Amino acid sequence: MVKNGVTAANEEQRAAWLDGAMPQVERVRPGLWSLPVPIPINPLRYVLVYAFEIPAGVVIIDAGWNTDEAYAALDAGLQTAGYEIGDVKAVLVTHMHPDHYGLAGRIREASGAWIGLHEADARLLHDRYDEDAMAPLIDLQRRQLVMCGVPDFTAQELAGASKAIRDFVTMATPDRLIEDGERLDLPGWDLRALWTPGHTPGHLCFVEPERKLLFSGDHVLARITPHVAAHPQSGPNPLADYLDSLREVGKLDVDEVLPAHEFRFLELGARVDYVIAHHEERLAEIERAVAESPGLTCWDIATRLTWSRPWETIPLFMRRTANNETLAHLLWLKARGLLTHVPGEPGHPDLWSSPSP
C-alpha cells in the first residue's frame, strides 16, 4: 500500500479537523483569509472559503451551502476580517457542487457580486438544480445504474436520492465564465485559473504564482481523495480527465496548498504522487477481480473492492457513490484495452471481462 503523509501548514487547523471541530477564522497571509463555513449533515463538516482583500472590498473563492447557518458563519467570518457580505465583489466558484456553489446566488442578491464558474460546469446547472428540469437527468442516472447491475427498484431509489440537496442551492446562472489560464482582475493579486476536470467537468483551481499558493478546491485534499465518478453529467472518461489534470497541477511551483476541506498543507508533489498511486492500486484491484470472475457487472465488482468500511455497512446512497467510482475506473481500463465489456440489452446490465489473450 502507498503511504500518505503531508505536513499541515497550520497545526491548529489540522487538529480541529481530526477532533471533529470547526477551525478558526484565520489570516493566512496579509490580505488573505480562511473562513470555515459549516456543511449540514455531511462528514466533511465545513468548506473553507478564501477571502482576498481588494481596494473595493473582498473577492471569495467558493461560498458554502445555502443554509441560514452557513450564511451567518460566512458573514461572521468576514466581519472578523473587517468586512461583511455586502462587501463581496465576486464569488469565484471552483465547481458546481452545493457546498461550493450553493450560497453564491444568495450572496449576489445581498451584495451585487458577480459569480464566476467554468463553462463545463455552468452548462450543467439547469439540468441539475432547476426543479422543473431534473426529471430527465434522474432517469438517465436510473438507466445507468440498471446497466451497472443495480436492481431496478433500488436503482429508482438511488437515482433520485440527490434531490434532497437541491434545497441547499440557490439556482444562480454565473455572470462570467472563467477560462483555463485566465488571469482574474484582483488588484494586488496575481490570481490565475487552472481548469482541472475530473471531480466535475468544469472544476477550477486557482494559483497565485508570486506568493506560491494553490487554491485547490476539491482537486487535491490533504487526507482524502476526491470523488471521481462516471454519471450522466461526467463525460466519457472522468478518471482520465482527473489524472491528466492532477499531473499538470503536480508540476506547479507552489509552497502551500489551500484546499476547500480539511486543512492547508505543504508538499503538493508528494500528495499528487500519493493520489495517483492510490488510483493505480484501485485499477489493479479491479483488474484482478475481473480476471478471477469474468462476466461481472459493475455493481458486482464494487461489492468486491476494498472500501473504508465493509460493503454491508455502507449506507445505500453511498453505495451509489461507490458504484459510480468503480464505473469510472472500468471506463479508464476499457479505454486502454485492459478490460472489455459486453453491452447489456435494454434493462440488462453490461458485463465486464479481461481481454482475450
N, C-alpha and C positions, 0 to 999 in steps of 0.2 A: 504494500500500500504506500502511496505517496504521502509525504508528511507535510502538514500545513504549519505555517508559522510566520506571522508578520509582527512588527513592532508597532504598538499603538503610539500615535502622535500625542495623545493625551491619556495618561493612565487613569485619570478620574472618569473620563468618558467611557473607557473600556470597562472599568469596574462597574459603572452604572448599568451597562449592557448585561454583563454577566450576573449582576444582582437582581435583574428584572426591574430596575428603577429607571426613571426618566433622567437623562443627563441634564446638566445645567446649560442655560444660555451662555454662549462663550464668544469672546472676542478672539478670533483665530489669528488675525493679522490686523494691522491698522486699517480701519475702514471695512473690515470683513467679519461677519458674524455668523455663528452657527445657532439655529433656532430649532429646538426639538418640538415637533407637533404630534400629538397623540393620534394613533390609529385605533379605532374601536374594534374589539373582538378579533384581534389579529396577533399572531405570535411575534410579528416584527415590532409591535408596540408603538413605534413612532417613526416619522420620517424627519430627516434632518434638512431643514430649509436653510439655504445660504443667502445672506443679505449683503449686497455691495452698496456701500455709501457712494453716492454721486452728488454733485452740487445741488441738484434739484430734489433729491430725496433718496430713495433706495430702489434697487433692482433685485429681485429674488430669483433664485433657481428653485423650481418646484413650489408646491403650495400646501399639500395635505388633502385629507378627505373633507368633504363638505358636511361637517357637523358643527354644532354650536361650540362644543368643547374645543375642537381643532381651531376654529376661527378665533376663539378667545385666547388660546395658547399662542397662536401666531401674533395676535395683537399685543399680548403681554410681552412676548419676546422682542418685538420691535420697539416697545416702549423702554425696555431695558437698554436697548441700543440708542434710545433718544428719538424714536420715530413712532409712527402709528400706521394702521392700514391705509389711511388716506394719503400717506407719503409714498406708497408703492407706485413706481412709474412703469414697471414692466415685470411680467412673470415669464421666465424662460423655463419651459416645461421639458424635462428630459424625455418623458414618454407619456402615453395616454392612460396609464393605469390610474385608478381612482385616488390612490394615496399621493400621487404627484400632480394630477390634473384636476381633481375633484373640486377644489376650492377656487380654482383660477377665475371662474366666471363670477363668483361672489366677490372676489377681490376687485375685479374690474368694475363691478357695479358700484362698489364703495369708493373707488379711487380714480377711476378712469384709466387705469393701467392698460397697456396693450399686452396681449398674450401671444407668445411665440412657440411654435411647435414644428417639427419636421413634417414635410408633406406626406410621407409614407404613413404616418400615424394620423395626420389630420383628415385624410380621406376615409378613414375607418370609423371616425367618431359617430357619424349619423347612424350607421347600422348597429353600432354597439350600445349607444346611450339614448337614442331617441325612442321613447316607449312605443311610438306608432310604427317603428321600422325594425324592431328587434326580432319579430317572429321568424322571418326567413333565415337569419343568422342562427337562431336557436335550432331550427330544423336542420340546417347544414351540420351543426355540431352533433345532433342526434344521429344523422346518417353516418357521419364519420365514426362515431362510437360503435354503431352496429357493424360497420365494416371492420372495426378492430376486434370484434368478437364479444362486445358487451351485450348481454341480453336486452331485448327491445324495451321491456318495461323499465329496466334500470337505466338504459340509455336515455329514455324520455325524461326521467327524473334528473339525471346528471346534466343533460343538455341545458335545462332551464335553471340550474342552480345558481348561476351567476346573476340572475335578475335581481337578487336581493341587494347587490352592491350598487344598483342603479340609483338608489336613494342617496348615496354618498357622492353624487356627481351633480354639479350644476352644468348642464349642457351649454358649452360656450365654443362657438366657432373661433379659431385663432385669428387674430388680426394680421399676423405676419407668419410666413413660412420660412423657417430658418434652414439655410442650406449648409451642406458639408463644407467646412473650411471658412465659413463666413466669420468675419470679424464684427463682433457686436459693438454698437456705439455706446460705450460706457466710459464717460470722461474719467480719466485717472486709472483705467484698467485696460489691459490688452487681452480681452477675453475672446476666444475663438471656439467655434462649434466643430465638433467631430461627429460624423454620422457613424453610429456603431450598432447596426441592426443585429437582431438575434433574439433578445428578450422581447422586444416588439420590433416590427419592421422599420419604425422611424426613431428608434432610441438615439438620443444625443448625449454625448459627454461634452464638457467644456474645459478647455485648457487655458491657463494663464502662464505663458512661457517665461515672462520676465520674473515672476515670482515662483516659477516651477511648481505650480499647483494643478492637479487634475480633479475636476468635479465629475465623478464617475457615475452618478445616478445609480442604477441597479446593475450596470455593466460589470463592475468589479467591486466586490464587497470583501470585508476583512476575513470573515469566517465561513459564510455560507456561499453557495453558488447560485446564481440567478436561475429562475425557471425559464428554460428554453424548450418550447413545446411546438408540436405541429397541430394546428387547428385551422378552421376556415379562414382566419384572417392572418395567418402567419407567413404565407409564401411557401414555395415548394420545398425548400431545404433550409429551415431556420437554423439548424445546428451548424451547417457550413457557413452561413452568414455570421453567426456568433463567433465561431472560432477564427474566421478570417479577420473580423474586426477586432477581436481580442488580441491577435498577434500584432496588428498595427498599433494598438494602444500600448502594447508592451515595449515598443520601440521609443516611446516618448522619454524625453529627458526631464523628469519631474522628481521632486524631493518628497512630495506628500500627496496622498490620495484622500479626497474628501467625498465619501460615498453618501448615498441617501439614507442608509440604515447602518445600524451597529455603531462603528466608531472610526475616526480618522486613523490612517496608518501610513507607514513608510514601506519601502521595498516593493514598488509596483511590479518590477520584473519578476521577482520571486513569486509573487502572488499569481501573476499571469501564468507562469510555468506550472504552478500547482493546479490551477483550474484546467489547463489543457491536459495535464496528466490525469486528472480526475475523469475527464470525458474519455480519454483513451482507455482507461480501465473499464469504464462502463461499456464502451463499444466492444471491447474484448469479451466482457462478461456476456453480452448479448450474443455475440458470435458463438460462444461456447454453448449457450442454452439452445440455440437453434440447431447447432451441429448434433447435439445429443438427442434432440426430439424434432426432427424435420416436420414441417406442416403445422407449426403453432400459429395461433392468432397473436396479434399484438397484446391483447389482454392476457392471454396465457403467458406470454413472455414476461410481462410486467409482474405477474404474480411470482415469478421465479427469481427475480433480481433482488439484490441487496439494497434495502432501504434503511432509513434511520430507525425504523421500528418494524416488528413483524407485520407482514401483509394483513393478517386477520385483525390487527389492531388499528389499521389506518382507517380513518373515517371515510365514508363513501365518497364525499365530494373530493377529498384529497386523492382518492384512487383515480379519479378522472385526471387530476394533475399528473399522477404517476404514469397513467396510460399515455397521455399526450406527450410527455417527455420521452417515453420509450419509443413512440412512433417517430419522433424527431431523430432519434439515434438510428432507427431502422431505415429511414429515408436516406440518411447520410451513408450508411453501409451499402444500400442499394445503388446509390449514385456512383459508388466506387467499384461496383461489381463484386462486392464481398458477400452480398446476400441477394436472393431472388424472391419474388413472391408471385403467387397465383391470385390474380384479382378475383374477388368473390362476385357472384351474380347479385343482382339487387336483393337486399335483405339477407345476404350471406357474407361472412367475413372473408377478408384476404388471409392467405396462408403463406407463411414465411419459411424459407429453406435456404440451405447453403447451396452455392452454385455447383453444377455438375463438374467433376474433375476433368 
